[in-house]
Amino acid sequence: MAIPNSVSSGSTAAPVAEKTTKTTTSRLKSIFSGSVGNMVEWYDWYVYAAFSLYFAKVFFPKGDTTAQLLNTAAIFAVGFLMRPIGGWLMGLYADRKGRKAALMASVLLMCFGSLIIALTPGYETIGVGAPILLVFARLLQGLSVGGEYGTSATYLSEMATKERRGFFSSFQYVTLISGQLIALGVLIVLQQTLTTEQLNAWGWRIPFAIGALCAVVALFLRRGMEETESFTKKKEEPKESLMRTLMRHPKELMTVVGLTMGGTLAFYTYTTYMQKYLVNTVGMSITDSTTISAATLFLFMVLQPVIGALSDKVGRRPILIAFGVLGTLCTVPILTTLHTIQTWWGAFFLIMAALIIVSGYTSINAVVKAELFPTEIRALGVGLPYALTVSIFGGTAEYIALWFKSIGMETGYYWYVTACIACSLLVYVFMKDTRKHSRIEND
């Protein structure tokens, strides 16, 4: 009996190993495809902000600078307002039809949005049709980005193995930041190779055309992704609407709102708003503020997988608490000191210190949210409350900061950010560590 047993054991060992290798390879390929698509989407999103100075006058009547600025700001706001709708619609689609289908639809919407902006004639050619098409394109992009977050967070978290889920899900913010850096890089290259007149006339269309082309490539890559096991193992369609099912998880919904509030406000403060802060408040040149922003963003991007991997060892909750404590204690001192700094390196080190703290949120927030919800409502549960919170706190960060400055109480904004982080800290303290209590493990 001993000989047949050992032969039997040996005969089954090879197929099991082969299957594991194949699964790991396909998993990594799918994670890569999902991450690249996320990068393309965020590139397209940030290109609008990076090049709005050049194309605003093309889409609106000449000679009315105030109207141009107001309309450009309104269209920017529309993009943020559409993000919760995108999180809702794409979350429903992802939980009904699959993560892969929703990710493909998301990148397709972004492709159309960028293509419309790249090809739309100016106001002088088609009149009011130009701003209308610009608004429509931004609506598509807002829907796309709003739907991308929840679906990609769900996909990366479900596709990764339990032991490395924090590491792989951290690439969502790696690709988000890299999209912003690439948009900034394209702007710098075009500024160096084209004249200002060329950029104003037609050069601003180039980055949108690049974005549309890259979206097609991302769509092709996402076609080869595998669906997650968590979704494919669903036994049957839910007997009630997904929104009703979602409402049965109020604690999880409020947890997403609470843990997002402080983190997203800090993220937008030290990334999107910081370039303007360095110019308007610190008094640095536009060139210095741009290079500082690019350098700190690059290092910030590199930090994400490092801290994500750390969360796989020590847990998610200790890292979130570290962000909450340090953010609450250090925000006012950092911004107050930054106000008085006049050197490039001084500003760099202060902003970098702030971003190291913020990494405690950005690197793992996606996986934490995904681990809170069951399979049938995971994409919707992550995407909808996150998009609402980002629109309220992230989308208004710059406006509130400038409002405090306009009334001569700029330090009021420092305390506002501190208070929001402190509120999130309370959530971190009382929530369970999702690494140990993950709903993904129950799929």
N, C-alpha and C positions, 0 to 999 in steps of 0.2 A: 504493500500500500504506500510505502514511503516514496518509492520511485515514481509512480504515476503522479502523486501529489506534487513532487518537485518539478516534474516535467510540465504538469499543468500550470504550475505557478510561473515557470519560465516562459511558457508560450503566451501568457497573457500580459507579461510585463511590457513587451515592446509596443503593442498597439496602444496601451494606455499612455506611455510616454510620448508616442507620436501624436496622439490626439491632443495631449496637453500642449505640446509645442505648437501645433497648428492653431489651437485656440488662442494662445498667447500672441502669436504673430498677427492673427486677424484682429485681435483686440487692440493691439498697438497701432495697426494700420487704421482702424476705425477711429481711434482717439486722435490720431494725427489728422485725419480728414476733417473731423469735427472741429478741431482746434484751428486749422487753416481757414476754414469757412468763417469761424468767429472773427479771426483777424481781418479778413476781407470786409466783413460787415462793419466792424468798428473803424476801419480805414475810411470807408465811404461816409460814415457818420461824421467823423472829424474833419474830413475834407471840406464839408460845407462851411464849418466855422473858420477853417484856415484860409479859405479863398473868398469868403463873403465880401471882403473889402474890394475885391476886383470885379465881382459880377453883380453887386447890388445896383450899380448905376445902369447895367444892361437891361435889367428886368423892370425898372421903374422909371417914371418920367424924369427927364433931365431938368436941372435947375432947382429941384425941390429936394434938397438934402435931408430936411427933417422927415419928409414923407418916406424917402428911401430908408432912412435909419429905422423909423417906426415899423415899416412894413417888413424889413429884414428881421427885426426883433420879434415881430408877431409870428412870422413863419418859423423862426427858431423855437418859439414857445409852443407852436402847434406840434412840432416834432416831439417835444416832451409830453404834451397832452395825449398824443396818440400811443405812447408807450404802454400805459395801463390797458388800453384797448387791445394792443398787440399781445400783451401778456395774457389777457383773457381769451382772445380768439385762438391764438396759437397754442395756448395751454390746453384748451378744449380739444383742438385738433390732434395735438401730440398724445393726449390721454385716450383719444378714441381711435385714431388711425396709426399711431406709432411715432416714436421719436425721430426716426429717419425721415419719414414723410414730412413732418413739421419743419425739420432743419432744411430740407430741400426747398420747401415753400418759402421759408424765411429768406434764404439767400437769393431766391428768384425775385422776390419783392424788392430787395435791395438793388439787384441788377437793373430792374426796370426803372427804379427811382433815379439811379445815377445816370442811366442812359437818357432819360427824359431831360434832365438838367443839361447834359452834355450837348444835346441836339436842339433844344428849344431856341427859336429865334428871339431876338431882343424886342423890347417894347416898341422901338421905332418901326419894326417890321410887322408885328402882329398885334400891337396895342395891348389892351388889357388881357389878352390871351396869354401873354408872357408870364405875368405874376400868377395867373390862375394855374398854369402848368407847373410853375415852381412850387406852389402850395400843394398841388396834387402829388408831385414827386416827393416832397417832404413828408406828406401823409404816408406814402408807401414806405419810406425809410423809417418813420417812427413806428409803424406797425411791425416792420421787420426787426428792428433793434429791440422793441418791447417783447416780441415773441422769442427772440434768439436767446435771451438770458436764461429764462426758466427752462426752455427745452434743452439748451446745451449743458446747463448745470445738471439737469436730470440725466442726460445722455452720458456725460463724462463720469458722473458718480456711479451710474448703474453699470457702465462698461468696465470700470476699473475693478481690480481685485480688492478684497476687504483690506488687505495689508498695506496697499499703496493708494488707497482712495483719496486721501488728502493730497498726496503728491500729484496725481494725475488731474484731479479737479482744479488744482491751482493754475493749470495752464489756461483756464478761462481768462484770468486776469493777465497772464503773460501775453496772450494774443490781443486782449483789449488794449493794453498799453503799447504793444508793438504796432497795432493799427494806428494809434495816435502818433507814434514816432515816425512811421512811414509817411503819414500825411504831412508831418512837419518836414521830413526829408525831401519829399517831392516839392514842397513849397520853396525850400532853400535852393534846390537844383534849378528850378524854373526861374527863380529870381536871379541866379547867376548866369543863366544861358539866354534868357529873353530880356528885352527891354521892358520898361514899365508900360509903354504904349502897347507892345505886343501882348503883354499879360492882360491888360485891360480890354483889348480888342478880341482876342481869341485864345490866348494862352491858358486862361482859367478853365477852359473846357477840357484840357488835356487830363488833369487828375480825375475828373468824373468819367472820362472815357476809359482810363486805366482801371478805375474801380469797377465799371461795368464788365470789362474784359476779365478781370480777376474773379468777379462773381461767377462768370460762366465756368471758369476753371474750377472754382470751389464747388459749383453744382455738379460738375463731372466727378470730382473726388468723392462727394457725398453720395453719389449713386452707388459707389462701391462699398459703402459702410454696411456693417451688419446691424440688424435690430438688436436691442438689448434683451438678454434673457428674462429680465424682470417683466418686460412688456409681453414677450412672446409666451410666457408661462401663465398669463392671465387665463383663468378657467372659462370665464364668460363675461359678457357685457354687463355692466351694472344695471340694476333694475330701476334706478332713479336717475334724475339728471345729475351731471357732474357738479353743478353749482350747489345743488341741495346736499350732495355728499360732502362737498367742501365745507359747507356751513356746519357740519357735524364735527369739525376740527377747529373750534374757535381759539383754543389755547395755542395751537401750532401757528395759526394765522397771525395772532398777536405777537407771537415769538419772532416771526419773520419781520414784522414791522419794527419791533423793538430792537432787535439785533442789527437791523439795517440802518436805522435812523442816524445814529452817531457815526457809524462807519462811512456811509455814503457822503455825509456832510463833510467829514474830515478829508475824504478822498477828493471831492470837488474843490475844497479849499486849497489843498496843496498841489493840485495838478491844474485844473482848468482856470481857477481864479488867480493862482499864484503869479502867472506871467504879468497880469495887469497890476497886481499888488506891488510887484517889484518896481514897476515903472511909476505908478501913480502915487504910491505911499513912500516907498524906499527912495525913489528918485534915481533909479538906475536907467541905463540906456535900453532901448528895445533890443539891441543886439545882445547885450549881456543877459538880459532877462530870458531871451530865447535860448541861449546856450546853456544857462543854468537849468532851465526847465528840461531841455533835452538830456543833459547829463544826469540829472537826478531821476528822471523818468526811466532811463536805461538801467541804472542800478536798482531802482525800485522793481523793475520787471524781473531782473535776475534773482531778486530776493524771494519771489513768490513760490517757486518750487522748493526752495530750501526750507521755508517755514511750513509749507504744505507737508513736506516729508517729516518735519519735526512733529506735526500734529498726529501723524500715524504712530509715533512713538509715545508721546506724552498725553495725547488726547486733544480734542478741540477746545474744550472749556477753559483749560489753563491759559491757552494762547489768547482766546477772546478776553479773558479777565485781564491779562497783561496789557492788551490794547486799551481796555476800558480804564484801568488804573492810571497807566502812563498818559493816556490821552486827556484824562480829567486833570491830572496834576501838571502836565507840561504844555498844554495848548497856549495858555495865557503867557507864560514865560517865553516860549519860543517866538510867538508872534510879536510880543512886546520888544524883545531883543532884536528881532529881524527888522523892526521899524527903524532902529538906529544904526544898523549895519550899513557900511558903505563899500565894502570890498567884495569882489566876486567870490572868493573862497569862503568868506564869512557867511554870505547868503547860502552858498552851496551846502556847507556843513549843517547849518540850521534846518534847511528844508529837507536834507537827507535824513537828519535825526527824526524829523516829523514823519517822513515816509517810512522809516523803519518801524516806528510805532504803528502807523496805519496798516502796515503789512500783516499785523496780527489779525486784522479784520479781512482785508482783501484776499489773502491767500487761501482762506478756508471758508469764507461765508457761503460760497456756492454749495459745497459738500454738506455743510451743516444744515442748510435749508432742505436739501434733497433728502437727507436722512431723517427728517421730521415727518414725512408724509408717506402713506401707502402708495403702491404702484398706480392704482386707478385714478388718483388725482394728484400725482407728484408734480408733473409739469405745470399744471394749473396752480397748485398750492405754492410752488416756488415763484412762478412768474408774476401772478397777479398782485399779491401784496407787496412784492419787491418793487414792481414797476410803479405802483401807487406811491410808495414811500420815497423812491428816487425822484419822482416828479415833484413831490411836495418839498423835500429837503435838499436834494441835489440840484434840481432844476431852478430853485430859487436862491441858491447859495450866493451867487454873484450879485444878484439884485439886492439881497439883504445886506451884504457886505458894503456895497456902494451906498445904500440908503443910510447906514450907520455913519459912513464917512461924510455924507452930504449934510448931516445934522451936527457934525462936529463931535461925534461920539464913536469913533472907529473902534475903540476898545470894547464897546458893547457887543460887537460881532465876535470878539475873542471869547467873551463869556457865553454868548449864545452857542457857539460850537462846543464849549466845555460842558454846558448844561445838557446838550443833546447826547454827548458821549457818556455823561454820567447816567442819564436815563437808560442808555443801552447797557451800561455796566450792571445795573440792577437786574436786567434780563439775563446777562451772562452768569451772574452769581446764583440765581435761583433756577436756571434751566439745567436739565440733565446733560451729561456729556454724550453727544450723539455718536461718538465713536464706539461707545459701549452699549448704547441703546438705539442703534440704527434700525429704522423701519425697512431699510433695504435688505437687511439680513432675514427679514420675515417674508420676503417675496417667494 
